[in-house]
């Protein structure tokens, strides 16, 4: 009887832990989806119908020298959302947020490695904080300031940094990419 009771308790406990982990992953995806909406809106002024991805990037950056893979994929993702006229609600519900997660991990690693706060510049191949060289207007967050887009959830992100980095590295196993 003790073994049966222990078995039931263990099953309930593992089920609870599994659901808590799933909730954390869902919460994480939702937070990044909301920030992806912010990022997409910030680059919207550079987009127009029938524009190519290369032209879109050309409106945001003076050149692509130093543009990282993560930065390029994030811009490509935003371009895709704009091109497909994806609504904010659709991005939040089912949009691929892996590029933003990867950008976050890159910025965090860069800032840690170089004891810097300029990882967002490095993400897009910029080497100074002189944003006068950028070609597009922006709203509250400058389009390249990924941490700014994430700022509303900053405390939550900091508290869950280990989970974010782990989930970002295995994201495609849990959600479609």
URBELVEN-V299318 format. One record per backbone hydrogen bond with DSSP energy under -0.5 kcal/mol. CO is the residue of the C=O (numbers start at 0). NH is the residue of the N-H. E is the energy in kcal/mol with one decimal. If there is no record, write none. Layout:
# URBELVEN-V299318
co=<CO CO>
nh=<NH NH>
e=<E E>
This chain:
# URBELVEN-V299318
co=<0 1 2 3 4 5 6 7 8 9 10 11 12 13 14 15 16 17 18 19 20 21 22 23 24 25 26 27 28 29 30 31 32 33 34 35 36 37 38 39 42 43 47 51 52 53 54 55 55 56 56 59 63 65 67 68 69 70 71 72 73 74 75 76 77 78 79 80 81 86 87 88 89 89 90 94 96 96 97 98 99 100 101 102 103 104 105 106 107 108 109 110 110 111 117 117 118 119 120 120 121 122 128 129 130 140 141 143 144 144 145 147 149 150 152 153 154 155 157 159 160 161 162 163 164 165 166 169 169 170 170>
nh=<4 5 6 7 8 9 10 11 12 13 14 15 16 17 18 19 20 21 22 23 24 25 26 27 28 29 30 31 32 33 34 35 36 37 38 39 40 41 42 43 45 46 50 55 56 57 58 58 59 59 60 134 66 124 71 72 73 74 75 76 77 78 79 80 81 82 83 85 84 90 91 92 93 94 94 96 99 100 101 102 103 104 105 106 107 108 109 110 111 112 113 114 115 114 120 121 122 123 123 125 124 67 130 132 133 138 144 145 147 148 149 150 152 153 156 157 158 159 160 163 164 165 166 167 168 169 170 172 173 173 174>
e=<-2.8 -3.0 -2.5 -2.4 -2.7 -2.8 -2.4 -2.5 -2.7 -2.9 -2.3 -2.5 -2.7 -2.7 -2.5 -2.5 -2.5 -2.3 -2.6 -2.4 -2.3 -2.8 -3.2 -2.6 -2.5 -2.5 -2.5 -2.3 -2.3 -2.2 -1.8 -2.2 -1.9 -1.5 -2.4 -3.0 -2.5 -1.7 -1.4 -0.8 -1.7 -2.0 -1.7 -2.5 -2.6 -2.1 -1.4 -0.5 -0.8 -0.8 -3.1 -0.7 -2.0 -0.5 -2.6 -2.6 -2.0 -2.3 -2.6 -2.3 -2.4 -2.7 -2.4 -2.3 -2.4 -3.2 -2.4 -2.7 -1.1 -2.3 -2.5 -2.6 -2.9 -1.0 -1.1 -0.6 -0.5 -2.2 -3.1 -2.0 -2.5 -2.5 -2.5 -2.8 -2.7 -2.8 -3.0 -3.0 -2.2 -3.0 -2.8 -0.5 -1.8 -0.6 -0.5 -2.0 -2.3 -0.9 -0.7 -2.9 -1.6 -1.7 -1.4 -1.1 -1.5 -0.7 -2.3 -1.7 -0.6 -1.7 -1.5 -1.2 -1.6 -2.1 -3.0 -3.0 -2.4 -1.3 -1.2 -2.7 -2.7 -2.3 -3.3 -3.0 -1.5 -1.1 -0.6 -1.8 -0.5 -1.9 -2.2>
